[in-house]
Amino acid sequence: MSLPDLDYAGLFDGSPNPYLVLDRDLNIAGANRAYLNSVKRELPEILGRWAWDAFPSDAETVRQAVDSFERVKATGRPDTMALLRFDVPRPDAQGGGMERRFWSITHVPVFDAGGKVTLILQHPIDVTELERLREAVDTESRGMELYPEQTGIFERAQHVYAENQKLATEIAKRTADRNRLWEMSADIILIAGFDGTMEAVNPAWTEVLGWREEELVGRSLLDLIHPDDLTHTLEGTAGILQGAALRNFENRYRNRDGSYRTLSWTAGPGDGRIVAIGRDVTEELLRASALAKAEEQLRQSQKMEAVGQLTGGLAHDFNNLLTAVTGGLELLGHRVAAGQYDKLDRYMSMALTGAQRAAALTQRLLAFSRRQTLAPVATDTDRLVAGMSEIIDRTLGPSIELHFAATAGLWPVLVDAPQLENALLNLCINARDAMPDGGRLTIETSNKTLDARAAAAQDLPEGDYVSLCVTDTGTGMSSDIIERVFDPFFTTKPLGEGTGLGLSMIYGFVRQSGGQVRIYSEVGQGTTMCLYLPRLVGTHDLSQLEQAPAARHRAEQGQTVLLVEDEAAIRELVSEILGDAGYRVLTASNGPLGVALLQSDERIDLLVTDVGLPGGLNGRQVADAGRVTRPGLRVLFVTGYAANAAVGAGHLDEGMSVLTKPFNVLELERRVSEMIVA
């Protein structure tokens, strides 16, 4: 029987309280050391004897004890008898002198697997001194009045006696409760040796895994563990052996039908054994796996929906732009073929405008993904706004009144100035469209210092910021619209008006610049869009905002450029532009060919390379290889995508720069000339 084994371990091996075990016939089946010490006996003297042969007492006491025993067998509940009298040898007696002892006894039933009472656990509390005091007081009080101090002693004795009785009853109750928990628990309970031998199992093993008690007790638990979990389980057992407790320790146990169930254990050491409680989590894990799979399918579905929305919007916009490009070029070709040269500029302008708009759309996509290549410079935001005031005023039209509120001593910011100009223009255009009947538009700048709390509310680090706000008196936006305005291709404008990328571009650009975008709007009350940009600390030259007039840049005698570009058309175009500017141009169609030229004796003043290249080497790797033999080599990366990882996670070494496709002739000439002479 498993549970008595566990009780014996706790009661007999270390308990300071006396316990006696009786079988159904009141024969002594066991006793712990505390009991044997209290009755001045050794176990062989009393083992197997009828209780009242081992401990003689008067007939009335024996009758009361037998009645208590029968009540326990009949009801299955603990029973406490008020007083048990028996004789034990005197500690100082010679020749077998005896003395009478008095115990308050609680009898606790112990059940077998079928619920039958097979043993009685007797727990005595020695009340001999209290009983002798009571008898003395009773004797002295017959026929006379008790002295006050005698009354007090008697009352205290009665109180102590009653408390001991309550304690005995509570012990019996707790023992019974533990028995019920063992029997009724839906979780598996296990007592095992450190060698893995199962010593006790509760009935839940049968409910969960199908194994009966007699099939498990004495068997190694390692026989039931999934082979793949053995190492894991042995490591956990080693931890328990060292005194550690395990929580949420999972492994798989074999069911009686051959399948496996996953159990989650709470386990630790106890009385030289492993004591563990396990919960079947098989179904929970299956549900969690199914939920994770469903969530992944949902994410994939949403991703494909977003891709479909993105590609659909791109296809619409690019088809329109390509129509302008191809149509202009076709008309140009027809006019040239017919010898009609009077409208060539018009058709060239049509194609060029379409191409430039397509390039701007690409930059908006890169800005939305926060992967565009930025060229941040120290910028005076007030000066930037003032320089755009004329174009903004013309864009708004006569029905909208424009106001600009500058801030004296506005802090500089480190930002890509053209991108900030583009963002401001987009905000003003959106504000104009929100005021179809006219209104007032205000552009305002300000210095903002955000403490930890304010910064957290804006999802920004604590510190100093410059705000650029555009406020209109237009239709305003509802909260559900505000939540979606930064989504790609989301627009409230009619079909065919606007791509829905404007605010996405602004948000991506500002976040990539270390700032934040915030919207304040109410339906019918207008909208305020604020850009927060980090302050640039220190003294900086802000004169770069003044744009120098465009000029052609010519090469000096013998200056040589190595061009590494896999696209033949672009390679030919760039070679021709640089050749016309007076440069000697060497070309390579892939990375290894470019490295071979860099390792030759050719004069090379500048490496111009695409970032993405075939042949196993990207542009950054070609540049790094070239600098091994040419430490001062200057490099201009040319890319149609901001592949930051390919150029060092966006961090360029000294003497390196990036030019984004598409570019115009003058820009390419300028950048090449500046890098060679720098």
Salt bridges, closest charged atoms under 4 A:
ASP7 OD1 - ARG178 NH2 2.00
GLU42 OE1 - ARG33 NH2 3.20
ASP58 OD2 - ARG100 NH1 3.52
GLU60 OE2 - ARG63 NH2 2.47
ASP67 OD2 - ARG63 NH1 2.76
GLU70 OE2 - LYS73 NZ 3.30
ASP79 OD2 - ARG71 NH2 2.95
ASP87 OD1 - ARG100 NE 3.09
GLU99 OE2 - ARG101 NH1 3.69
GLU99 OE1 - ARG132 NH2 3.59
ASP126 OD2 - ARG101 NH2 2.77
GLU129 OE2 - ARG132 NH1 3.63
GLU131 OE2 - ARG134 NH2 2.59
ASP138 OD2 - ARG142 NH2 2.80
GLU163 OE2 - LYS166 NZ 3.74
GLU170 OE2 - ARG174 NE 2.96
ASP177 OD2 - LYS173 NZ 3.13
ASP177 OD1 - ARG180 NH2 2.14
GLU199 OE1 - ARG273 NE 2.43
GLU214 OE2 - ARG212 NE 3.12
GLU215 OE2 - ARG212 NH2 3.46
GLU215 OE2 - ARG256 NH2 2.58
ASP223 OD2 - ARG219 NE 3.82
ASP228 OD2 - HIS226 ND1 3.89
ASP229 OD2 - ARG252 NE 2.89
ASP280 OD2 - ARG261 NH2 2.96
GLU283 OE2 - ARG261 NH2 3.50
GLU284 OE2 - ARG279 NH1 2.53
GLU296 OE1 - ARG299 NH2 2.89
ASP317 OD1 - HIS316 ND1 3.19
GLU390 OE2 - ARG394 NH1 3.16
GLU401 OE2 - HIS403 NE2 2.45
GLU401 OE2 - ARG440 NH1 3.63
ASP433 OD1 - ARG432 NH2 3.10
ASP433 OD2 - LYS493 NZ 2.79
ASP459 OD2 - ARG511 NH2 3.29
ASP464 OD2 - ARG535 NH1 3.02
ASP487 OD2 - ARG484 NE 3.95
GLU565 OE1 - LYS661 NZ 3.31
GLU602 OE1 - ARG584 NH2 2.67
ASP605 OD2 - ARG603 NE 2.97
ASP610 OD2 - LYS661 NZ 3.48
ASP624 OD1 - ARG620 NE 3.14
ASP653 OD2 - ARG620 NH2 2.91
GLU667 OE2 - ARG670 NH2 2.86
GLU667 OE2 - ARG671 NH1 3.58
GLU669 OE2 - ARG552 NH2 2.67
GLU674 OE2 - ARG670 NH1 2.90
